[in-house]
């Protein structure tokens, strides 16, 4: 059974940093594009960042450009999201995403990120 398990969420003050990790099991992620999405209460789930299988092509949503970065370690079967200069608007549940195809994906259960003073 494929599982994506996020970790690293928590409470942080505005301007602070968090690093989220996604550990995959039941699947080898090295050939797949990976990404992160987030969903705040009352809002649609939205794209945050993605990274291609080789780790050389990264895409970011406009609202995180210059603040977040995405990386992967295929040897460890993990993908990470480094979040800096966090804002209260970043508060959301963050989900790990594996792109099998354009119409087929795997999702993690999510990890809560709360940015508040």
C-alpha positions, 0 to 999 in steps of 0.5 A, spaced: 500 500 500 502 506 498 503 511 503 505 518 504 507 521 511 508 528 512 512 531 518 514 537 521 508 541 522 507 545 528 506 552 531 511 558 528 511 565 529 510 570 523 517 571 520 519 564 522 521 557 519 519 550 518 521 544 514 516 539 512 518 532 510 514 527 506 516 520 507 514 515 502 513 507 502 510 502 498 512 506 492 519 508 489 518 516 488 525 517 484 521 517 477 515 521 479 514 529 480 513 530 487 509 536 490 506 540 496 499 543 496 495 546 502 488 547 504 486 553 509 479 552 513 474 555 508 478 555 502 480 550 496 486 546 496 491 550 492 498 548 489 504 550 493 510 547 489 513 541 485 519 538 483 521 533 477 524 526 478 531 528 477 530 534 482 532 540 477 526 543 475 522 546 481 515 550 480 512 555 485 506 558 486 507 566 486 505 567 493 511 563 496 516 565 491 522 567 494 520 564 501 519 557 500 524 551 496 522 544 495 528 538 495 528 531 494 532 525 496 531 519 492 536 515 496 531 516 502 525 516 498 523 523 501 521 530 499 521 536 503 519 543 503 523 549 507 518 554 509 522 561 511 519 568 512 512 565 514 506 569 514 499 568 518 496 567 511 501 560 510 496 557 516 494 551 512 494 543 512 500 541 508 499 535 503 504 531 500 503 529 493 505 524 488 504 525 480 503 518 477 500 521 471 496 528 470 490 524 472 492 520 477 496 521 484 497 519 491 496 524 497 498 524 504 494 525 510 497 532 511 500 536 517 498 542 520 502 549 519 500 554 524 503 561 523 501 566 529 504 570 534 
